[in-house]
Amino acid sequence: MSFRALVTQAPIYGRTISTVQTLDESRLPEGEVTVDVEWAGFNYKDGLCLMGEGGLVRSFPHVAGIDFAGTVRRSDDGRYTAEDKVVLTGWRVGETHWGGFSERARVKADWLVPLPEGLSTRDAMAVGTAGLTAMLAIDRLEGMGLSPQSGEVLVTGAAGGVGSIAVMLLARLGYKVAALSGRPQHGDMLRELGATSIVDRAEFLAQPDKPLESARFAAAIDSVGGDVLGKLLRQIRYGGSVASIGNAAGIALNTNVLPFILRGVNLLGIDSVMQPFAARVAAWQRLAGLFDMGVYRSNIEEVGLADLPEKAAEILQGEVRGRVLVNPHLE
Protein backbone atom coordinates (compact mmCIF):
# COMPACT_ATOMS: atom_id res chain seq x y z
CA MET A 1 0.00 0.00 0.00
CA SER A 2 1.21 3.50 -0.77
CA PHE A 3 1.58 6.47 1.55
CA ARG A 4 2.81 10.08 1.39
CA ALA A 5 6.09 11.23 2.90
CA LEU A 6 8.40 14.23 2.79
CA VAL A 7 11.54 12.88 1.12
CA THR A 8 14.82 14.78 1.43
CA GLN A 9 17.41 14.26 -1.31
CA ALA A 10 21.18 14.43 -0.89
CA PRO A 11 22.66 17.96 -0.97
CA ILE A 12 23.47 19.34 -4.42
CA TYR A 13 25.84 22.31 -4.34
CA GLY A 14 25.40 22.32 -0.58
CA ARG A 15 21.61 22.42 -0.61
CA THR A 16 19.08 19.68 0.08
CA ILE A 17 15.69 19.48 -1.62
CA SER A 18 12.64 18.03 0.15
CA THR A 19 9.43 17.13 -1.67
CA VAL A 20 6.22 15.30 -0.82
CA GLN A 21 6.23 11.94 -2.60
CA THR A 22 3.97 8.91 -2.78
CA LEU A 23 5.90 5.79 -1.78
CA ASP A 24 5.21 2.06 -1.69
CA GLU A 25 5.29 0.41 1.73
CA SER A 26 8.26 -1.68 0.56
CA ARG A 27 10.34 1.52 0.89
CA LEU A 28 9.92 1.55 4.67
CA PRO A 29 13.01 0.56 6.69
CA GLU A 30 13.29 -2.58 8.79
CA GLY A 31 11.50 -2.79 12.13
CA GLU A 32 9.01 -4.88 14.08
CA VAL A 33 6.18 -2.32 14.27
CA THR A 34 4.46 -0.42 11.46
CA VAL A 35 2.66 2.72 12.63
CA ASP A 36 0.08 4.91 10.91
CA VAL A 37 1.42 8.34 11.85
CA GLU A 38 -1.28 10.74 13.00
CA TRP A 39 0.91 13.59 14.25
CA ALA A 40 4.61 14.43 14.26
CA GLY A 41 6.46 17.17 16.07
CA PHE A 42 8.82 19.68 14.49
CA ASN A 43 12.10 20.28 16.31
CA TYR A 44 15.42 22.06 15.90
CA LYS A 45 17.04 18.77 14.88
CA ASP A 46 14.42 18.36 12.17
CA GLY A 47 15.41 21.74 10.78
CA LEU A 48 19.03 20.59 10.64
CA CYS A 49 18.07 17.35 8.88
CA LEU A 50 15.89 19.07 6.27
CA MET A 51 18.53 21.71 5.56
CA GLY A 52 21.36 19.18 5.40
CA GLU A 53 23.20 20.74 8.33
CA GLY A 54 24.81 19.32 11.45
CA GLY A 55 25.88 16.04 9.87
CA LEU A 56 22.90 14.22 11.39
CA VAL A 57 21.74 12.47 8.20
CA ARG A 58 24.26 10.09 6.67
CA SER A 59 22.18 8.37 3.99
CA PHE A 60 19.83 9.78 1.34
CA PRO A 61 17.04 9.81 0.26
CA HIS A 62 15.79 10.37 3.79
CA VAL A 63 12.57 10.94 5.73
CA ALA A 64 13.13 13.20 8.75
CA GLY A 65 10.96 13.61 11.85
CA ILE A 66 12.46 12.76 15.24
CA ASP A 67 9.16 12.19 17.04
CA PHE A 68 5.67 11.03 16.14
CA ALA A 69 2.51 9.50 17.57
CA GLY A 70 -0.02 7.25 15.94
CA THR A 71 -1.75 3.89 15.76
CA VAL A 72 -0.09 0.52 15.30
CA ARG A 73 -0.96 -0.92 11.91
CA ARG A 74 1.00 -4.15 12.21
CA SER A 75 3.34 -5.63 14.83
CA ASP A 76 5.71 -8.58 14.93
CA ASP A 77 6.44 -7.89 18.60
CA GLY A 78 4.15 -9.18 21.36
CA ARG A 79 4.27 -5.91 23.27
CA TYR A 80 2.14 -4.16 20.65
CA THR A 81 -0.89 -5.14 18.64
CA ALA A 82 -2.90 -3.48 15.87
CA GLU A 83 -4.85 -0.40 17.02
CA ASP A 84 -2.52 0.33 19.97
CA LYS A 85 -1.73 4.03 20.36
CA VAL A 86 2.00 4.70 20.60
CA VAL A 87 4.56 7.50 20.88
CA LEU A 88 8.14 7.61 19.62
CA THR A 89 10.91 10.02 20.56
CA GLY A 90 14.65 9.70 20.12
CA TRP A 91 16.77 6.69 19.20
CA ARG A 92 18.07 8.76 16.25
CA VAL A 93 14.84 8.13 14.37
CA GLY A 94 14.56 10.90 11.80
CA GLU A 95 18.37 11.05 11.65
CA THR A 96 19.89 7.64 10.88
CA HIS A 97 16.50 5.90 10.61
CA TRP A 98 13.51 7.13 8.58
CA GLY A 99 11.22 9.17 10.81
CA GLY A 100 7.79 10.66 11.26
CA PHE A 101 7.36 13.12 8.37
CA SER A 102 5.25 10.50 6.67
CA GLU A 103 1.81 8.95 6.81
CA ARG A 104 3.46 5.66 7.81
CA ALA A 105 6.57 4.60 9.71
CA ARG A 106 8.27 1.35 10.63
CA VAL A 107 10.47 1.17 13.73
CA LYS A 108 11.87 -1.16 16.37
CA ALA A 109 9.45 -2.04 19.14
CA ASP A 110 12.06 -1.04 21.75
CA TRP A 111 11.83 2.58 20.56
CA LEU A 112 8.11 2.96 21.27
CA VAL A 113 6.16 3.70 24.44
CA PRO A 114 2.41 3.29 24.90
CA LEU A 115 0.44 6.52 24.62
CA PRO A 116 -0.20 7.67 28.21
CA GLU A 117 -3.80 7.60 29.36
CA GLY A 118 -5.36 11.04 29.16
CA LEU A 119 -3.37 12.20 26.13
CA SER A 120 -4.47 12.12 22.49
CA THR A 121 -1.85 11.55 19.80
CA ARG A 122 -2.08 15.28 19.01
CA ASP A 123 -1.54 16.16 22.67
CA ALA A 124 1.46 13.84 22.75
CA MET A 125 3.10 15.74 19.91
CA ALA A 126 2.26 19.08 21.46
CA VAL A 127 4.45 17.73 24.24
CA GLY A 128 6.81 15.73 22.01
CA THR A 129 10.57 15.55 22.38
CA ALA A 130 10.54 19.11 23.71
CA GLY A 131 8.23 18.28 26.60
CA LEU A 132 9.91 14.97 27.34
CA THR A 133 13.29 16.71 27.54
CA ALA A 134 11.89 19.42 29.82
CA MET A 135 10.35 16.78 32.08
CA LEU A 136 13.56 14.77 32.25
CA ALA A 137 15.45 17.95 33.19
CA ILE A 138 13.00 18.77 35.99
CA ASP A 139 13.10 15.18 37.25
CA ARG A 140 16.90 15.33 37.38
CA LEU A 141 16.96 18.71 39.14
CA GLU A 142 14.49 17.50 41.73
CA GLY A 143 16.59 14.39 42.19
CA MET A 144 19.42 16.76 43.14
CA GLY A 145 17.24 18.32 45.83
CA LEU A 146 15.44 21.15 44.00
CA SER A 147 12.01 22.08 45.36
CA PRO A 148 9.74 25.12 45.00
CA GLN A 149 11.14 26.36 48.32
CA SER A 150 14.69 26.41 46.91
CA GLY A 151 14.22 29.69 45.04
CA GLU A 152 13.92 31.02 41.51
CA VAL A 153 14.62 28.73 38.54
CA LEU A 154 15.94 30.20 35.27
CA VAL A 155 14.85 28.79 31.91
CA THR A 156 16.92 29.92 28.90
CA GLY A 157 15.67 29.87 25.32
CA ALA A 158 12.30 30.22 27.00
CA ALA A 159 10.27 31.09 23.88
CA GLY A 160 11.31 27.89 22.08
CA GLY A 161 9.70 24.46 22.30
CA VAL A 162 11.64 23.01 25.23
CA GLY A 163 11.90 26.30 27.06
CA SER A 164 8.23 27.24 26.84
CA ILE A 165 7.09 23.83 28.07
CA ALA A 166 9.69 23.91 30.86
CA VAL A 167 8.31 27.28 31.99
CA MET A 168 4.78 25.90 32.07
CA LEU A 169 5.71 22.64 33.84
CA LEU A 170 7.78 24.42 36.50
CA ALA A 171 4.98 26.91 37.13
CA ARG A 172 2.44 24.09 37.42
CA LEU A 173 4.72 22.46 40.02
CA GLY A 174 4.78 25.66 42.06
CA TYR A 175 8.19 27.04 41.12
CA LYS A 176 9.06 30.71 40.69
CA VAL A 177 10.32 30.86 37.09
CA ALA A 178 12.57 33.42 35.40
CA ALA A 179 12.33 33.15 31.59
CA LEU A 180 15.39 34.25 29.59
CA SER A 181 14.82 35.01 25.91
CA GLY A 182 16.35 37.01 23.10
CA ARG A 183 12.84 37.71 21.79
CA PRO A 184 11.21 40.25 24.10
CA GLN A 185 8.04 40.26 21.97
CA HIS A 186 7.15 36.92 23.57
CA GLY A 187 7.16 38.24 27.13
CA ASP A 188 3.37 38.20 27.46
CA MET A 189 3.24 34.61 26.20
CA LEU A 190 5.84 33.52 28.76
CA ARG A 191 3.95 35.23 31.58
CA GLU A 192 0.77 33.44 30.49
CA LEU A 193 2.67 30.15 30.77
CA GLY A 194 3.64 31.02 34.34
CA ALA A 195 6.92 32.96 34.21
CA THR A 196 7.19 35.37 37.13
CA SER A 197 9.98 37.44 35.55
CA ILE A 198 11.42 37.97 32.07
CA VAL A 199 15.19 38.24 31.55
CA ASP A 200 16.38 39.87 28.33
CA ARG A 201 19.24 37.84 26.90
CA ALA A 202 21.18 40.86 25.64
CA GLU A 203 21.00 42.55 29.04
CA PHE A 204 21.92 39.30 30.79
CA LEU A 205 25.06 38.90 28.68
CA ALA A 206 25.95 42.60 28.89
CA GLN A 207 26.54 42.42 32.65
CA PRO A 208 30.29 42.49 33.48
CA ASP A 209 31.79 39.03 33.73
CA LYS A 210 33.31 37.97 37.03
CA PRO A 211 34.69 34.58 38.11
CA LEU A 212 31.68 34.42 40.47
CA GLU A 213 28.63 36.64 40.21
CA SER A 214 25.68 37.34 42.47
CA ALA A 215 24.05 34.03 43.35
CA ARG A 216 20.54 34.63 42.04
CA PHE A 217 19.11 31.34 40.80
CA ALA A 218 18.47 28.09 42.67
CA ALA A 219 18.72 26.13 39.42
CA ALA A 220 18.42 26.50 35.66
CA ILE A 221 17.31 24.62 32.56
CA ASP A 222 19.52 25.69 29.66
CA SER A 223 18.83 25.01 25.99
CA VAL A 224 21.20 27.68 24.68
CA GLY A 225 24.72 26.74 25.77
CA GLY A 226 27.63 28.95 24.78
CA ASP A 227 28.13 32.23 26.64
CA VAL A 228 24.70 32.05 28.26
CA LEU A 229 25.52 28.75 29.98
CA GLY A 230 28.94 30.01 31.04
CA LYS A 231 27.44 33.10 32.63
CA LEU A 232 24.50 31.49 34.36
CA LEU A 233 26.77 28.92 36.04
CA ARG A 234 28.37 31.84 37.87
CA GLN A 235 24.94 32.96 39.13
CA ILE A 236 23.71 29.67 40.61
CA ARG A 237 23.27 29.50 44.37
CA TYR A 238 25.28 27.20 46.62
CA GLY A 239 24.54 23.53 45.88
CA GLY A 240 22.32 24.41 42.92
CA SER A 241 22.26 22.69 39.54
CA VAL A 242 22.01 23.50 35.85
CA ALA A 243 20.34 21.00 33.51
CA SER A 244 22.00 21.36 30.10
CA ILE A 245 19.68 20.28 27.30
CA GLY A 246 20.82 22.08 24.14
CA ASN A 247 23.43 24.09 22.28
CA ALA A 248 21.56 26.59 20.11
CA ALA A 249 24.33 29.16 20.71
CA GLY A 250 27.20 26.73 20.19
CA ILE A 251 29.02 23.88 21.89
CA ALA A 252 31.84 25.90 23.46
CA LEU A 253 31.68 26.52 27.22
CA ASN A 254 33.55 29.49 28.65
CA THR A 255 33.66 29.02 32.41
CA ASN A 256 35.98 28.46 35.38
CA VAL A 257 36.13 26.06 38.31
CA LEU A 258 34.99 28.50 41.02
CA PRO A 259 31.22 27.84 40.71
CA PHE A 260 31.95 24.14 41.17
CA ILE A 261 34.50 24.23 43.99
CA LEU A 262 33.29 27.27 45.96
CA ARG A 263 29.52 26.92 45.53
CA GLY A 264 29.18 23.21 44.79
CA VAL A 265 27.28 23.89 41.57
CA ASN A 266 26.31 20.83 39.48
CA LEU A 267 26.22 20.77 35.68
CA LEU A 268 23.84 18.01 34.60
CA GLY A 269 23.70 16.71 31.04
CA ILE A 270 20.18 15.70 29.94
CA ASP A 271 19.87 13.22 27.07
CA SER A 272 16.43 12.44 25.71
CA VAL A 273 17.60 10.32 22.76
CA MET A 274 18.78 7.12 24.45
CA GLN A 275 16.70 7.19 27.65
CA PRO A 276 15.75 3.70 28.90
CA PHE A 277 12.17 2.55 28.50
CA ALA A 278 11.28 2.83 32.20
CA ALA A 279 12.52 6.42 32.42
CA ARG A 280 10.57 7.37 29.30
CA VAL A 281 7.36 5.84 30.57
CA ALA A 282 7.73 7.53 33.97
CA ALA A 283 8.36 10.93 32.35
CA TRP A 284 5.40 10.54 29.98
CA GLN A 285 3.11 9.54 32.83
CA ARG A 286 4.11 12.64 34.78
CA LEU A 287 3.66 14.81 31.69
CA ALA A 288 0.15 13.45 31.16
CA GLY A 289 -0.82 14.82 34.56
CA LEU A 290 0.99 18.15 34.27
CA PHE A 291 0.71 19.36 30.69
CA ASP A 292 -2.13 21.88 30.37
CA MET A 293 -3.32 22.01 26.78
CA GLY A 294 -5.70 24.83 27.61
CA VAL A 295 -2.81 27.06 28.71
CA TYR A 296 -0.47 25.99 25.92
CA ARG A 297 -2.95 25.90 23.00
CA SER A 298 -2.11 29.37 21.67
CA ASN A 299 1.55 28.35 21.30
CA ILE A 300 0.80 25.57 18.82
CA GLU A 301 0.91 25.86 15.04
CA GLU A 302 -0.28 23.09 12.69
CA VAL A 303 1.36 22.51 9.31
CA GLY A 304 1.43 19.90 6.56
CA LEU A 305 4.39 18.05 5.06
CA ALA A 306 4.79 20.55 2.22
CA ASP A 307 5.22 23.41 4.70
CA LEU A 308 8.24 21.89 6.43
CA PRO A 309 11.12 23.10 4.21
CA GLU A 310 10.09 26.70 4.93
CA LYS A 311 9.68 25.93 8.62
CA ALA A 312 13.16 24.38 8.67
CA ALA A 313 14.72 27.68 7.66
CA GLU A 314 12.63 29.53 10.26
CA ILE A 315 13.50 27.27 13.19
CA LEU A 316 17.23 27.46 12.47
CA GLN A 317 16.95 31.26 12.43
CA GLY A 318 15.19 31.28 15.81
CA GLU A 319 11.89 32.44 14.34
CA VAL A 320 9.66 29.63 15.63
CA ARG A 321 7.97 29.93 19.01
CA GLY A 322 6.30 27.17 20.99
CA ARG A 323 5.50 23.93 19.18
CA VAL A 324 4.87 23.20 15.50
CA LEU A 325 2.72 20.09 14.91
CA VAL A 326 2.87 18.21 11.64
CA ASN A 327 -0.29 16.62 10.24
CA PRO A 328 1.04 14.27 7.53
CA HIS A 329 -2.44 13.90 6.03
CA LEU A 330 -2.91 17.64 5.50
CA GLU A 331 -2.87 18.55 1.82
C-alpha positions as CSV (number, residue, x, y, z in Angstrom):
1,M,0.0,0.0,0.0
2,S,1.2,3.5,-0.8
3,F,1.6,6.5,1.5
4,R,2.8,10.1,1.4
5,A,6.1,11.2,2.9
6,L,8.4,14.2,2.8
7,V,11.5,12.9,1.1
8,T,14.8,14.8,1.4
9,Q,17.4,14.3,-1.3
10,A,21.2,14.4,-0.9
11,P,22.7,18.0,-1.0
12,I,23.5,19.3,-4.4
13,Y,25.8,22.3,-4.3
14,G,25.4,22.3,-0.6
15,R,21.6,22.4,-0.6
16,T,19.1,19.7,0.1
17,I,15.7,19.5,-1.6
18,S,12.6,18.0,0.2
19,T,9.4,17.1,-1.7
20,V,6.2,15.3,-0.8
21,Q,6.2,11.9,-2.6
22,T,4.0,8.9,-2.8
23,L,5.9,5.8,-1.8
24,D,5.2,2.1,-1.7
25,E,5.3,0.4,1.7
26,S,8.3,-1.7,0.6
27,R,10.3,1.5,0.9
28,L,9.9,1.6,4.7
29,P,13.0,0.6,6.7
30,E,13.3,-2.6,8.8
31,G,11.5,-2.8,12.1
32,E,9.0,-4.9,14.1
33,V,6.2,-2.3,14.3
34,T,4.5,-0.4,11.5
35,V,2.7,2.7,12.6
36,D,0.1,4.9,10.9
37,V,1.4,8.3,11.9
38,E,-1.3,10.7,13.0
39,W,0.9,13.6,14.3
40,A,4.6,14.4,14.3
41,G,6.5,17.2,16.1
42,F,8.8,19.7,14.5
43,N,12.1,20.3,16.3
44,Y,15.4,22.1,15.9
45,K,17.0,18.8,14.9
46,D,14.4,18.4,12.2
47,G,15.4,21.7,10.8
48,L,19.0,20.6,10.6
49,C,18.1,17.3,8.9
50,L,15.9,19.1,6.3
51,M,18.5,21.7,5.6
52,G,21.4,19.2,5.4
53,E,23.2,20.7,8.3
54,G,24.8,19.3,11.5
55,G,25.9,16.0,9.9
56,L,22.9,14.2,11.4
57,V,21.7,12.5,8.2
58,R,24.3,10.1,6.7
59,S,22.2,8.4,4.0
60,F,19.8,9.8,1.3
61,P,17.0,9.8,0.3
62,H,15.8,10.4,3.8
63,V,12.6,10.9,5.7
64,A,13.1,13.2,8.8
65,G,11.0,13.6,11.9
66,I,12.5,12.8,15.2
67,D,9.2,12.2,17.0
68,F,5.7,11.0,16.1
69,A,2.5,9.5,17.6
70,G,0.0,7.2,15.9
71,T,-1.8,3.9,15.8
72,V,-0.1,0.5,15.3
73,R,-1.0,-0.9,11.9
74,R,1.0,-4.2,12.2
75,S,3.3,-5.6,14.8
76,D,5.7,-8.6,14.9
77,D,6.4,-7.9,18.6
78,G,4.2,-9.2,21.4
79,R,4.3,-5.9,23.3
80,Y,2.1,-4.2,20.6
81,T,-0.9,-5.1,18.6
82,A,-2.9,-3.5,15.9
83,E,-4.9,-0.4,17.0
84,D,-2.5,0.3,20.0
85,K,-1.7,4.0,20.4
86,V,2.0,4.7,20.6
87,V,4.6,7.5,20.9
88,L,8.1,7.6,19.6
89,T,10.9,10.0,20.6
90,G,14.6,9.7,20.1
91,W,16.8,6.7,19.2
92,R,18.1,8.8,16.3
93,V,14.8,8.1,14.4
94,G,14.6,10.9,11.8
95,E,18.4,11.0,11.6
96,T,19.9,7.6,10.9
97,H,16.5,5.9,10.6
98,W,13.5,7.1,8.6
99,G,11.2,9.2,10.8
100,G,7.8,10.7,11.3
101,F,7.4,13.1,8.4
102,S,5.2,10.5,6.7
103,E,1.8,9.0,6.8
104,R,3.5,5.7,7.8
105,A,6.6,4.6,9.7
106,R,8.3,1.3,10.6
107,V,10.5,1.2,13.7
108,K,11.9,-1.2,16.4
109,A,9.4,-2.0,19.1
110,D,12.1,-1.0,21.8
111,W,11.8,2.6,20.6
112,L,8.1,3.0,21.3
113,V,6.2,3.7,24.4
114,P,2.4,3.3,24.9
115,L,0.4,6.5,24.6
116,P,-0.2,7.7,28.2
117,E,-3.8,7.6,29.4
118,G,-5.4,11.0,29.2
119,L,-3.4,12.2,26.1
120,S,-4.5,12.1,22.5
121,T,-1.9,11.6,19.8
122,R,-2.1,15.3,19.0
123,D,-1.5,16.2,22.7
124,A,1.5,13.8,22.8
125,M,3.1,15.7,19.9
126,A,2.3,19.1,21.5
127,V,4.5,17.7,24.2
128,G,6.8,15.7,22.0
129,T,10.6,15.5,22.4
130,A,10.5,19.1,23.7
131,G,8.2,18.3,26.6
132,L,9.9,15.0,27.3
133,T,13.3,16.7,27.5
134,A,11.9,19.4,29.8
135,M,10.3,16.8,32.1
136,L,13.6,14.8,32.2
137,A,15.4,17.9,33.2
138,I,13.0,18.8,36.0
139,D,13.1,15.2,37.3
140,R,16.9,15.3,37.4
141,L,17.0,18.7,39.1
142,E,14.5,17.5,41.7
143,G,16.6,14.4,42.2
144,M,19.4,16.8,43.1
145,G,17.2,18.3,45.8
146,L,15.4,21.1,44.0
147,S,12.0,22.1,45.4
148,P,9.7,25.1,45.0
149,Q,11.1,26.4,48.3
150,S,14.7,26.4,46.9
151,G,14.2,29.7,45.0
152,E,13.9,31.0,41.5
153,V,14.6,28.7,38.5
154,L,15.9,30.2,35.3
155,V,14.8,28.8,31.9
156,T,16.9,29.9,28.9
157,G,15.7,29.9,25.3
158,A,12.3,30.2,27.0
159,A,10.3,31.1,23.9
160,G,11.3,27.9,22.1
161,G,9.7,24.5,22.3
162,V,11.6,23.0,25.2
163,G,11.9,26.3,27.1
164,S,8.2,27.2,26.8
165,I,7.1,23.8,28.1
166,A,9.7,23.9,30.9
167,V,8.3,27.3,32.0
168,M,4.8,25.9,32.1
169,L,5.7,22.6,33.8
170,L,7.8,24.4,36.5
171,A,5.0,26.9,37.1
172,R,2.4,24.1,37.4
173,L,4.7,22.5,40.0
174,G,4.8,25.7,42.1
175,Y,8.2,27.0,41.1
176,K,9.1,30.7,40.7
177,V,10.3,30.9,37.1
178,A,12.6,33.4,35.4
179,A,12.3,33.2,31.6
180,L,15.4,34.2,29.6
181,S,14.8,35.0,25.9
182,G,16.3,37.0,23.1
183,R,12.8,37.7,21.8
184,P,11.2,40.2,24.1
185,Q,8.0,40.3,22.0
186,H,7.2,36.9,23.6
187,G,7.2,38.2,27.1
188,D,3.4,38.2,27.5
189,M,3.2,34.6,26.2
190,L,5.8,33.5,28.8
191,R,3.9,35.2,31.6
192,E,0.8,33.4,30.5
193,L,2.7,30.2,30.8
194,G,3.6,31.0,34.3
195,A,6.9,33.0,34.2
196,T,7.2,35.4,37.1
197,S,10.0,37.4,35.6
198,I,11.4,38.0,32.1
199,V,15.2,38.2,31.6
200,D,16.4,39.9,28.3
201,R,19.2,37.8,26.9
202,A,21.2,40.9,25.6
203,E,21.0,42.5,29.0
204,F,21.9,39.3,30.8
205,L,25.1,38.9,28.7
206,A,26.0,42.6,28.9
207,Q,26.5,42.4,32.6
208,P,30.3,42.5,33.5
209,D,31.8,39.0,33.7
210,K,33.3,38.0,37.0
211,P,34.7,34.6,38.1
212,L,31.7,34.4,40.5
213,E,28.6,36.6,40.2
214,S,25.7,37.3,42.5
215,A,24.0,34.0,43.3
216,R,20.5,34.6,42.0
217,F,19.1,31.3,40.8
218,A,18.5,28.1,42.7
219,A,18.7,26.1,39.4
220,A,18.4,26.5,35.7
221,I,17.3,24.6,32.6
222,D,19.5,25.7,29.7
223,S,18.8,25.0,26.0
224,V,21.2,27.7,24.7
225,G,24.7,26.7,25.8
226,G,27.6,29.0,24.8
227,D,28.1,32.2,26.6
228,V,24.7,32.1,28.3
229,L,25.5,28.8,30.0
230,G,28.9,30.0,31.0
231,K,27.4,33.1,32.6
232,L,24.5,31.5,34.4
233,L,26.8,28.9,36.0
234,R,28.4,31.8,37.9
235,Q,24.9,33.0,39.1
236,I,23.7,29.7,40.6
237,R,23.3,29.5,44.4
238,Y,25.3,27.2,46.6
239,G,24.5,23.5,45.9
240,G,22.3,24.4,42.9
241,S,22.3,22.7,39.5
242,V,22.0,23.5,35.8
243,A,20.3,21.0,33.5
244,S,22.0,21.4,30.1
245,I,19.7,20.3,27.3
246,G,20.8,22.1,24.1
247,N,23.4,24.1,22.3
248,A,21.6,26.6,20.1
249,A,24.3,29.2,20.7
250,G,27.2,26.7,20.2
251,I,29.0,23.9,21.9
252,A,31.8,25.9,23.5
253,L,31.7,26.5,27.2
254,N,33.6,29.5,28.7
255,T,33.7,29.0,32.4
256,N,36.0,28.5,35.4
257,V,36.1,26.1,38.3
258,L,35.0,28.5,41.0
259,P,31.2,27.8,40.7
260,F,31.9,24.1,41.2
261,I,34.5,24.2,44.0
262,L,33.3,27.3,46.0
263,R,29.5,26.9,45.5
264,G,29.2,23.2,44.8
265,V,27.3,23.9,41.6
266,N,26.3,20.8,39.5
267,L,26.2,20.8,35.7
268,L,23.8,18.0,34.6
269,G,23.7,16.7,31.0
270,I,20.2,15.7,29.9
271,D,19.9,13.2,27.1
272,S,16.4,12.4,25.7
273,V,17.6,10.3,22.8
274,M,18.8,7.1,24.5
275,Q,16.7,7.2,27.6
276,P,15.8,3.7,28.9
277,F,12.2,2.5,28.5
278,A,11.3,2.8,32.2
279,A,12.5,6.4,32.4
280,R,10.6,7.4,29.3
281,V,7.4,5.8,30.6
282,A,7.7,7.5,34.0
283,A,8.4,10.9,32.3
284,W,5.4,10.5,30.0
285,Q,3.1,9.5,32.8
286,R,4.1,12.6,34.8
287,L,3.7,14.8,31.7
288,A,0.2,13.5,31.2
289,G,-0.8,14.8,34.6
290,L,1.0,18.2,34.3
291,F,0.7,19.4,30.7
292,D,-2.1,21.9,30.4
293,M,-3.3,22.0,26.8
294,G,-5.7,24.8,27.6
295,V,-2.8,27.1,28.7
296,Y,-0.5,26.0,25.9
297,R,-2.9,25.9,23.0
298,S,-2.1,29.4,21.7
299,N,1.6,28.3,21.3
300,I,0.8,25.6,18.8
301,E,0.9,25.9,15.0
302,E,-0.3,23.1,12.7
303,V,1.4,22.5,9.3
304,G,1.4,19.9,6.6
305,L,4.4,18.0,5.1
306,A,4.8,20.5,2.2
307,D,5.2,23.4,4.7
308,L,8.2,21.9,6.4
309,P,11.1,23.1,4.2
310,E,10.1,26.7,4.9
311,K,9.7,25.9,8.6
312,A,13.2,24.4,8.7
313,A,14.7,27.7,7.7
314,E,12.6,29.5,10.3
315,I,13.5,27.3,13.2
316,L,17.2,27.5,12.5
317,Q,17.0,31.3,12.4
318,G,15.2,31.3,15.8
319,E,11.9,32.4,14.3
320,V,9.7,29.6,15.6
321,R,8.0,29.9,19.0
322,G,6.3,27.2,21.0
323,R,5.5,23.9,19.2
324,V,4.9,23.2,15.5
325,L,2.7,20.1,14.9
326,V,2.9,18.2,11.6
327,N,-0.3,16.6,10.2
328,P,1.0,14.3,7.5
329,H,-2.4,13.9,6.0
330,L,-2.9,17.6,5.5
331,E,-2.9,18.6,1.8
